């Protein structure tokens, strides 16, 4: 129950089949993953939860103190159920493993609906280029904990579902991977990066004005 005078949280508006860019951060920039086994545990529960609640996992990157996900819900309310389950399981694991108590994540996850087509592919590139922007690697292929090796080189992952926009890049896997690698080699405009960040941090829709109006009409 909310405290007296406190408004209950509004449910996230996440229509079926519209991709969502999700960020989950450590509280006060606290480290979420101290070892590879931590990331593997988080990825395990992400895969299990996405299968249970009806989510397509289209892309991701696991950084030291935050996570970016690109998800497509297949059912109503599936995103909030996934994130609640994932947070509960991972916090329990992390607190037990490192003999700690208390919160781990920074409040609610942040999210932004993403228009399919060019906007989806740009957001996916933004996510997978995070380790490069952070100075952790110079080539996104050198970072193990993202979906780039899957899109760019065909690495297998059971939790990954290729989005239609990725499949449209070529008639077969080798062509798609080559086209995607070329896309990733193109520098991202600073204004585009800023727009993606602004949208996901404020909950705004990433897309054209027409698409934003369509989402607003659906919400109403």
KEKE-3310 file (N, C-alpha, C; in steps of 0.2 Angstrom, whole numbers, plus 5000, padded with zeros to 4 digits):
npx = (5004:5003:5010:5002:4996:5004:5005:5000:5011:5011:5006:5017:5016:5016:5014:5009:5021:5028:5044:5055:5066:5076:5083:5092:5099:5112:5110:5114:5124:5130:5140:5134:5138:5151:5159:5161:5152:5142:5136:5132:5122:5112:5109:5104:5092:5086:5084:5076:5065:5060:5055:5045:5036:5033:5042:5052:5069:5078:5091:5105:5116:5127:5134:5146:5139:5126:5113:5108:5093:5085:5069:5054:5038:5026:5014:5002:5007:5018:5031:5033:5031:5042:5053:5051:5052:5065:5073:5070:5075:5088:5093:5092:5101:5113:5114:5115:5126:5136:5136:5127:5114:5099:5094:5098:5096:5092:5079:5064:5065:5071:5063:5059:5048:5051:5051:5049:5060:5072:5074:5074:5085:5095:5094:5098:5111:5116:5115:5124:5136:5139:5150:5161:5160:5162:5175:5180:5183:5190:5184:5168:5166:5175:5170:5162:5150:5138:5125:5131:5140:5132:5123:5133:5142:5136:5136:5129:5114:5103:5093:5091:5080:5079:5075:5063:5068:5081:5082:5078:5089:5097:5097:5101:5110:5124:5125:5117:5124:5136:5131:5126:5138:5144:5136:5138:5151:5150:5150:5141:5130:5132:5121:5111:5114:5112:5098:5093:5097:5090:5077:5075:5078:5068:5057:5051:5045:5054:5055:5046:5036:5024:5023:5024:5012:5003:5006:5002:4988:4985:4987:4978)
npy = (4994:5011:5025:5037:5051:5048:5045:5031:5021:5023:5012:5005:5010:4999:4993:4979:4971:4982:4988:4991:5001:4998:5003:4998:5003:5003:5007:5023:5023:5011:4996:4983:4971:4961:4951:4939:4928:4934:4942:4931:4925:4935:4936:4923:4923:4933:4927:4916:4923:4930:4920:4915:4926:4931:4939:4946:4945:4956:4963:4968:4975:4972:4981:4988:4994:4996:4991:4989:4985:4979:4976:4966:4966:4952:4950:4959:4969:4961:4966:4973:4963:4954:4962:4964:4951:4948:4958:4954:4941:4943:4952:4945:4935:4942:4949:4938:4931:4941:4944:4954:4967:4975:4988:4987:4991:5006:5012:5012:5004:5012:5017:5017:5018:5012:5016:5005:5000:5012:5018:5008:5000:5010:5012:5000:4999:5009:5004:4993:4999:5004:4999:5004:5018:5020:5018:5005:4996:4996:4991:4985:4971:4966:4965:4955:4954:4958:4959:4961:4952:4942:4948:4953:4943:4930:4923:4911:4912:4907:4915:4926:4934:4937:4953:4958:4969:4968:4955:4959:4965:4957:4943:4931:4924:4927:4938:4947:4949:4955:4967:4972:4974:4983:4994:4996:5001:5014:5030:5037:5050:5064:5071:5061:5051:5059:5061:5048:5045:5055:5052:5039:5041:5050:5044:5046:5044:5036:5041:5045:5060:5057:5044:5045:5052:5042:5033:5040:5041:5028:5026:5035)
npz = (5000:4996:5005:5015:5006:4996:4979:4970:4960:4942:4930:4918:4901:4889:4874:4866:4855:4852:4852:4867:4875:4888:4904:4917:4932:4945:4962:4966:4957:4960:4959:4949:4945:4949:4945:4931:4934:4940:4930:4922:4930:4930:4917:4915:4922:4916:4903:4907:4913:4902:4894:4902:4904:4892:4882:4869:4868:4861:4860:4870:4883:4896:4908:4920:4931:4926:4915:4898:4889:4875:4871:4866:4870:4871:4876:4886:4900:4902:4902:4914:4923:4920:4924:4937:4942:4938:4945:4958:4959:4956:4965:4977:4975:4973:4986:4994:4990:4992:5005:5010:5013:5009:4996:4979:4965:4956:4961:4950:4935:4919:4904:4887:4873:4857:4840:4826:4812:4806:4818:4827:4824:4826:4839:4844:4840:4847:4860:4859:4857:4869:4877:4870:4870:4883:4885:4887:4878:4861:4850:4847:4846:4855:4867:4878:4884:4877:4864:4852:4846:4842:4833:4824:4821:4822:4833:4845:4855:4867:4872:4864:4852:4835:4829:4817:4809:4809:4803:4790:4785:4776:4765:4770:4784:4784:4775:4782:4794:4789:4784:4796:4803:4796:4798:4811:4811:4807:4813:4826:4827:4838:4842:4840:4849:4861:4860:4861:4874:4881:4879:4885:4898:4902:4899:4886:4870:4857:4841:4826:4824:4820:4824:4838:4840:4837:4847:4858:4855:4856:4870:4876)
capx = (5000:5007:5010:4996:4998:5009:5002:5003:5014:5007:5008:5020:5012:5020:5009:5012:5024:5032:5050:5056:5073:5076:5089:5092:5105:5114:5108:5120:5130:5133:5142:5129:5142:5158:5162:5157:5147:5136:5132:5129:5116:5108:5107:5100:5086:5083:5081:5070:5059:5057:5051:5039:5031:5031:5046:5057:5075:5081:5097:5107:5123:5128:5139:5148:5134:5120:5111:5103:5090:5080:5064:5048:5033:5021:5008:5001:5010:5024:5038:5034:5032:5048:5058:5050:5055:5072:5075:5069:5079:5095:5095:5092:5107:5118:5115:5117:5133:5141:5134:5125:5107:5097:5093:5103:5094:5090:5072:5061:5069:5069:5061:5057:5046:5055:5048:5053:5064:5078:5075:5076:5092:5099:5094:5102:5118:5118:5116:5130:5142:5141:5157:5166:5159:5164:5182:5182:5186:5189:5180:5162:5167:5180:5166:5159:5143:5133:5122:5134:5143:5127:5121:5138:5146:5132:5136:5122:5112:5096:5089:5090:5076:5081:5070:5062:5072:5088:5082:5077:5096:5099:5093:5104:5114:5131:5124:5114:5130:5141:5128:5126:5145:5146:5132:5141:5157:5148:5150:5134:5130:5131:5114:5107:5115:5109:5091:5091:5098:5085:5070:5075:5079:5062:5051:5048:5045:5059:5052:5044:5031:5018:5023:5023:5005:5000:5007:4998:4981:4984:4987:4972)
capy = (5000:5018:5029:5042:5057:5046:5043:5024:5021:5022:5006:5007:5009:4995:4990:4972:4971:4988:4987:4995:5002:4998:5004:4996:5005:5002:5013:5028:5020:5005:4990:4977:4965:4961:4945:4936:4924:4938:4943:4925:4924:4940:4934:4917:4925:4937:4922:4912:4927:4932:4915:4914:4931:4933:4944:4944:4949:4958:4966:4970:4975:4972:4985:4986:4997:4997:4986:4991:4980:4981:4970:4967:4962:4948:4950:4964:4969:4956:4969:4975:4956:4952:4966:4963:4945:4948:4962:4951:4936:4945:4956:4940:4931:4946:4950:4932:4930:4945:4945:4961:4968:4982:4989:4986:4994:5013:5013:5008:5004:5017:5014:5021:5014:5013:5015:5000:5003:5015:5020:5002:4999:5015:5011:4994:5001:5013:4999:4988:5003:5007:4998:5008:5025:5020:5017:4999:4992:5000:4987:4982:4964:4964:4965:4949:4954:4962:4955:4963:4946:4938:4952:4954:4937:4924:4919:4908:4913:4905:4920:4931:4933:4942:4957:4958:4974:4964:4950:4963:4968:4953:4937:4926:4926:4930:4945:4951:4950:4959:4973:4975:4976:4990:4999:4997:5005:5021:5034:5039:5057:5065:5073:5055:5048:5063:5060:5042:5045:5059:5048:5033:5044:5053:5040:5048:5039:5037:5039:5051:5064:5053:5038:5048:5053:5035:5030:5044:5039:5021:5027:5038)
capz = (5000:4996:5011:5015:5002:4991:4973:4968:4953:4936:4926:4912:4895:4884:4870:4863:4848:4851:4856:4872:4877:4896:4907:4925:4935:4952:4966:4967:4953:4963:4955:4949:4943:4951:4942:4926:4936:4942:4924:4919:4934:4928:4910:4916:4925:4910:4898:4910:4914:4895:4891:4906:4904:4885:4880:4865:4869:4854:4861:4877:4885:4903:4910:4927:4935:4923:4910:4893:4886:4870:4872:4863:4874:4867:4880:4890:4906:4902:4903:4921:4927:4919:4927:4944:4944:4937:4950:4964:4959:4956:4971:4982:4973:4975:4993:4997:4987:4994:5012:5010:5013:5006:4989:4974:4959:4957:4960:4945:4928:4915:4898:4881:4867:4851:4833:4822:4807:4807:4825:4831:4822:4829:4847:4845:4839:4853:4866:4859:4857:4876:4880:4866:4873:4890:4885:4890:4872:4855:4845:4851:4846:4860:4873:4878:4887:4873:4859:4846:4843:4839:4827:4819:4819:4822:4839:4847:4861:4867:4875:4859:4847:4830:4827:4810:4806:4808:4797:4784:4782:4771:4763:4774:4790:4782:4773:4788:4799:4786:4784:4802:4805:4792:4801:4818:4810:4806:4819:4828:4828:4845:4843:4840:4856:4866:4860:4864:4881:4884:4878:4889:4905:4903:4897:4880:4864:4852:4835:4822:4827:4818:4828:4844:4840:4837:4854:4862:4854:4859:4877:4878)
cpx = (5004:5005:5004:4999:5002:5004:5004:5006:5010:5010:5012:5016:5017:5016:5013:5015:5028:5038:5051:5063:5073:5083:5088:5099:5106:5112:5114:5126:5133:5135:5136:5133:5149:5162:5158:5151:5141:5132:5129:5123:5111:5105:5103:5093:5082:5080:5075:5064:5056:5053:5045:5034:5030:5035:5051:5063:5079:5089:5099:5115:5123:5135:5141:5142:5127:5119:5106:5100:5085:5075:5058:5043:5028:5015:5008:5004:5016:5030:5038:5034:5039:5053:5057:5053:5062:5075:5075:5074:5087:5097:5096:5099:5113:5119:5117:5125:5138:5140:5132:5117:5105:5096:5099:5102:5092:5083:5069:5066:5067:5067:5058:5054:5050:5052:5053:5056:5070:5079:5077:5083:5097:5100:5098:5109:5120:5119:5122:5136:5143:5148:5163:5166:5162:5172:5184:5185:5186:5185:5174:5163:5171:5176:5161:5151:5138:5130:5126:5137:5138:5124:5127:5142:5142:5133:5129:5121:5104:5091:5087:5085:5077:5075:5069:5066:5079:5087:5081:5084:5099:5096:5095:5108:5120:5130:5122:5120:5135:5138:5128:5133:5147:5142:5135:5148:5156:5147:5143:5135:5128:5124:5109:5108:5112:5101:5089:5091:5092:5078:5070:5075:5072:5056:5048:5049:5050:5056:5050:5038:5024:5017:5021:5015:5001:5000:5002:4990:4980:4983:4981:4966)
cpy = (5006:5021:5035:5048:5055:5043:5036:5025:5019:5016:5008:5005:5005:4991:4984:4974:4978:4988:4993:4995:5002:4999:5002:4998:5003:5008:5017:5025:5015:5000:4985:4971:4965:4955:4943:4932:4928:4940:4937:4924:4929:4938:4927:4919:4929:4932:4918:4916:4929:4927:4914:4919:4933:4939:4942:4949:4950:4961:4968:4972:4976:4976:4984:4988:4998:4992:4990:4985:4983:4975:4972:4963:4958:4948:4957:4963:4964:4960:4970:4968:4954:4956:4965:4956:4945:4952:4958:4945:4938:4948:4950:4936:4936:4948:4944:4930:4934:4948:4952:4961:4975:4982:4988:4991:5001:5014:5009:5009:5010:5014:5019:5017:5017:5011:5010:5004:5006:5016:5014:5000:5004:5014:5005:4995:5005:5009:4995:4992:5006:5006:5002:5015:5025:5019:5010:4994:4997:4997:4984:4974:4961:4963:4959:4949:4959:4957:4957:4956:4942:4942:4952:4948:4930:4920:4917:4910:4911:4910:4926:4929:4939:4946:4957:4964:4972:4959:4953:4965:4963:4946:4931:4928:4930:4937:4949:4953:4955:4966:4976:4977:4983:4995:5001:5001:5012:5025:5037:5046:5059:5067:5067:5052:5052:5062:5053:5042:5049:5055:5043:5036:5047:5050:5042:5043:5041:5035:5046:5054:5060:5047:5040:5049:5047:5032:5034:5042:5032:5022:5030:5033)
cpz = (5000:5003:5010:5011:4997:4985:4972:4961:4948:4933:4920:4906:4890:4880:4867:4856:4847:4855:4861:4874:4885:4898:4915:4928:4942:4956:4967:4963:4956:4958:4955:4948:4945:4948:4936:4928:4938:4935:4921:4923:4931:4921:4910:4917:4920:4905:4901:4911:4907:4893:4895:4905:4897:4882:4875:4867:4863:4855:4868:4877:4893:4905:4917:4932:4932:4917:4905:4890:4880:4869:4869:4867:4869:4870:4884:4897:4907:4904:4911:4925:4926:4924:4935:4946:4943:4943:4957:4965:4960:4962:4977:4981:4975:4982:4996:4996:4991:5001:5013:5011:5010:4999:4985:4968:4961:4956:4954:4939:4924:4908:4893:4875:4861:4844:4829:4816:4809:4814:4829:4830:4826:4836:4848:4845:4845:4859:4865:4858:4864:4878:4876:4869:4880:4891:4887:4884:4866:4850:4849:4851:4851:4867:4873:4880:4884:4868:4852:4842:4839:4832:4821:4817:4820:4828:4842:4854:4862:4869:4869:4854:4841:4829:4819:4806:4805:4803:4791:4781:4777:4770:4767:4779:4788:4780:4778:4792:4796:4786:4790:4805:4802:4796:4808:4817:4808:4812:4820:4830:4835:4847:4844:4847:4861:4866:4863:4871:4884:4884:4884:4897:4907:4902:4890:4875:4859:4845:4831:4826:4826:4823:4835:4845:4840:4844:4859:4861:4857:4867:4880:4877)
residu = (UNK:UNK:UNK:UNK:UNK:UNK:UNK:UNK:UNK:UNK:UNK:UNK:UNK:UNK:UNK:UNK:UNK:UNK:UNK:UNK:UNK:UNK:UNK:UNK:UNK:UNK:UNK:UNK:UNK:UNK:UNK:UNK:UNK:UNK:UNK:UNK:UNK:UNK:UNK:UNK:UNK:UNK:UNK:UNK:UNK:UNK:UNK:UNK:UNK:UNK:UNK:UNK:UNK:UNK:UNK:UNK:UNK:UNK:UNK:UNK:UNK:UNK:UNK:UNK:UNK:UNK:UNK:UNK:UNK:UNK:UNK:UNK:UNK:UNK:UNK:UNK:UNK:UNK:UNK:UNK:UNK:UNK:UNK:UNK:UNK:UNK:UNK:UNK:UNK:UNK:UNK:UNK:UNK:UNK:UNK:UNK:UNK:UNK:UNK:UNK:UNK:UNK:UNK:UNK:UNK:UNK:UNK:UNK:UNK:UNK:UNK:UNK:UNK:UNK:UNK:UNK:UNK:UNK:UNK:UNK:UNK:UNK:UNK:UNK:UNK:UNK:UNK:UNK:UNK:UNK:UNK:UNK:UNK:UNK:UNK:UNK:UNK:UNK:UNK:UNK:UNK:UNK:UNK:UNK:UNK:UNK:UNK:UNK:UNK:UNK:UNK:UNK:UNK:UNK:UNK:UNK:UNK:UNK:UNK:UNK:UNK:UNK:UNK:UNK:UNK:UNK:UNK:UNK:UNK:UNK:UNK:UNK:UNK:UNK:UNK:UNK:UNK:UNK:UNK:UNK:UNK:UNK:UNK:UNK:UNK:UNK:UNK:UNK:UNK:UNK:UNK:UNK:UNK:UNK:UNK:UNK:UNK:UNK:UNK:UNK:UNK:UNK:UNK:UNK:UNK:UNK:UNK:UNK:UNK:UNK:UNK:UNK:UNK:UNK:UNK:UNK:UNK:UNK:UNK:UNK)
# end
